[in-house]
């Protein structure tokens, strides 16, 4: 039976703080710049990581099948299904989802949203078809390296620019886009605010930012962009390394702390 989700927001208009659970070879890991040889393992069991973030107050989880992203087809579907069954909050899933049936299977198994990446460039009709069938449940990840979109696990560069792809996706029905600056990912250097601003000012859909979050101040710096369409932020390494505590990040978005 398909699960029915109710989105949970921490305060009216507050920005979503979304922990990342990246899975490779069955374990919860983080990569630097998306490079496989620069991997840090944080949990042997990704389900434990998901349960931790739910217990600490997360309203949504961002789960990525890294093996799928690099290999072209999902490899950790059983673990992802177990995560979905184990938590009560919405789970968005990406990594190797490149055809309609795989996306449908995930959505039918309780995944709240699927995140499409490479296929948005190579076959946008797949995205359009899914948006028509599952309005509001199809996201597109736009992974950017120096203004250009990277695909196939960030190993290839597309000819389309980030703004061009975002505009196209908005026109075919995508309601949420994830903007990732590859050169910031895993570096703890803070988000690319200039690139993010260019995206949000170009499209009329919600944007979730990913890559480089390192401190509560980074979250504070994103808050002025919320009225422009920045709906949330995905945080990975900073949470796992303890540089940001999830409870503190949630408090910042609720306005409980001032800086």
Buried (B, 14 or more C-beta within 10 A) or exposed (E): EEBEBEEEBBEEEBBBBBBBBBBBEBBBBBBBBBEEEEBEEBBEEBBBBBBBBBEBBBBBBBBBBBBBBBBEBBBBBEBBBBBBEEBEBBBBBBBBBBEBEBBBBBBEBBBBBBBBBBBBBEBBEBBBBBBEEBEEBBBBBBBBBEEBBBBBBBEEEBEBBBBEBBBBBBEBBBBBBBBBBBBBBBBBBBBBBEBBBBBBEBBEBBBBBBBBBBBBEBBBBBBEBBEEBBBBBBBBBBBBEEBBEBEBBBBBBBEEEEE
